[in-house]
Amino acid sequence: MVICMSPELDREKKDKYMFQAHAVAEGEVPEASQKGVEVIQVVATDADDPNTDNADILYRIVSQEPEEPNPSMFTINPVTGVIRVIVGALDREKIFQYTLTVQAADLKGEGLAGFAKVLIKVIDSNDHAPVFTESPYTAAVDENKVDAVVVRMLVTDEDEPHSPAWNAKFKIIDGDPGNLFTVKTGTNKQEGIISTAK
């Protein structure tokens, strides 16, 4: 993201300006991210002479919404504008997005300032296992019927609905040495359907 000021600021002509620049940048971060993971970089420009402190920009995070579970979930490199995860406690099921207000100020952070909003979307990770709604399942089926539905098993999953982490896959891992049954995933991705194979 580049923040541009118009008209150009000229400290030699006027030493005090009152302005606010509002821009919005968007980043994404997996909820399983550990401390130090880079999220996004913000970049501001200054039309002053680049060889003076008037164009020496430093960044800082002014606010974070929401402030949970920690009011400082992210940190910003004051020189490069790179925003990183500082607390590895992101939980998409509780908070799916953070809004940061970032300040860019010249004179090494002590001069004129512009502000930008940074929206950080927390991407779901596969951090919840599916749970069967019943256990055990009991069923009966007539003999010599091929492709007869024996039982439909339902699961729940606390990951983001309809995401790859939420979609369940079923397989038989024990109890069918003769391969008499098959299992497939239902269209709603939360149902396992066991049928006769022979």
N, C-alpha and C positions, 0 to 999 in steps of 0.2 A: 504494500500500500504506500502510495506517495501522497503526501499532503502538500498542496501548492497554495501559496498565498497570493491573492490578487486584490489590490495592486501590490507591486513589489514594495517591500519595506526598505527604507533608506534611513539609517540611523543618523547620517550626516545632515539630512534635511529636517528630520523630526525624531526626537529622542524618546517619545512616548506614543505608543499605539495601544488602542484597546480593541481586541478582536478575539474571536473564537472560531476555530475551524473544526467543523464536525464532519468526520468521515466514519465509515463503518467498514471494518475488515472482518472476515469470517475465517475461522480455523476449525479443525476437527482433531480430536484426540481420543484414542481408545481408552475405555475406562480402566483397563488393566495396566495402563502406562505407569512406569516407575518414575521415581524422582530423576529429573534431568532430561526427560524426553522433550524435544523441541516441538512446539505447537505451530507457531507462525512468527513471521518477522514483520515489524512495522518500520516504515522508513519515512522520515520527514525531510523536506529540503528547505534551504534558507537562501535567499537571493543576495545576502550580504557577502562581502569579500571573504572567500574561503580561507584566506590566510590570517584572519582575525578571529577573536573569540566571539564576535557577533554572529558567526556562522557555525560555532562549535555547539552542536545540539546534543543534549542528554535526555534520556527517556526515563520515565518512572510510571508505575501503576498507581493511579490516584484512588481507585475504588474497585471493588469486586462485588457483583451481585449474582446470586445470594452469597452471603458470607459463611456458608456452611459447607462441609463440616468444620472448615477452618477459614478465617478471614483472609488468609494468604495462601491460596492454593497454587498460585502461579508467581513466577518472578520474571523480571525483564532485565536483560543486559543493558545498562545505561548508555553504552556506546553504540552497540550494534542494533538494538531494538528487538533482539530475539527473545521471544516469550517461551518459557519452559515450565513444565510441571515441577513444582517444588515439594508437594506433598502427594505421595502415592496412595491416595485414598479416594479416588474418583469412583462414583457409583451411579451409573446411568439410570438405574431403576429409582433412585431417589432424586437426583438432580441431572437433567438431561442437557442443560445449557448454562453457561456462565457468561456474564457481560462484564468486561473490564473497561474502565476509562483510563486511557493512557495519555500522559502529558509529554509533549516534546517541547523543550525550552532551550533557547539559545543562551549565549554567555555561560556555557558549561552548566546549564540547568538553572541559572539565576536570572535570566532575562525574559524576553517575550516568549509567550507560550501558546501552543495550539493543542487541541485535545481531539482524541479520536475514540470511538467505541470499537471494541473488539469482541465479537460474539464467538464463543468457543463452544462448539457442539461436542458433547461427550458421546462417542460411538460405543454401541453395545459390544461387549466381549462375551464369550461363552463361559460365564462364571456361575451358572446355575444348572444343575443336572435336572433332567425331567423326572417327575415323580408320578408313579402309577396311582390312579384314583382308587383302585382296589388291589388287594393282595391277600391271599392268592385268588386267582380266577379259577372257576370251576365250570366245565362245559361238557356237553355230550353231543355225539354226532352219529348218524346212522352209518352202518358199515357199507363199504363198496361204493361210496359216493365221492366222485372226484370234483375238486374245486368247490366243495361245500364249505360255507363259512362256519367255523367252529366257535369263534369268540372274537369280539371286538374289545380291544383294550385301550383305555383312554389315559393320557398323561397330561400333566400340567407342567409349565415351565415359566419361571419368573424372568427370563430374558425378554428382550423387546419382541412383542408379537410379530410374527411373520418375517422375522429376520433369520438369517442362516443359523444363528445360535439358538433360535427358538424352535426351528423345524426339527422334529424328531425323526430318527431312523430306527427301525426295528429289525432285529435278527434273532433267530433261535440259536442259542449257544449251548444248550444242554437238554437232555431228556428225550431226544428224538433220533436215536442211532440209526433207525431205518429210513430216515428222511421221508416220513409219512406226511409231514405238514410243511406248509410254506407260510411266510409272513410277509405282508407288504404294508407300506405306509398309506393311510387313507388320504383323501384329497385335502383334508383340513390340516395335515401335517402333525396332528396331535393324536392320531389314532393308529393303532397297530391291528391289522386284520389277519388272524390265523385261519387258514383254509386247509382242506385235505389236498394232498398232492397225488395220492394213489388210491 
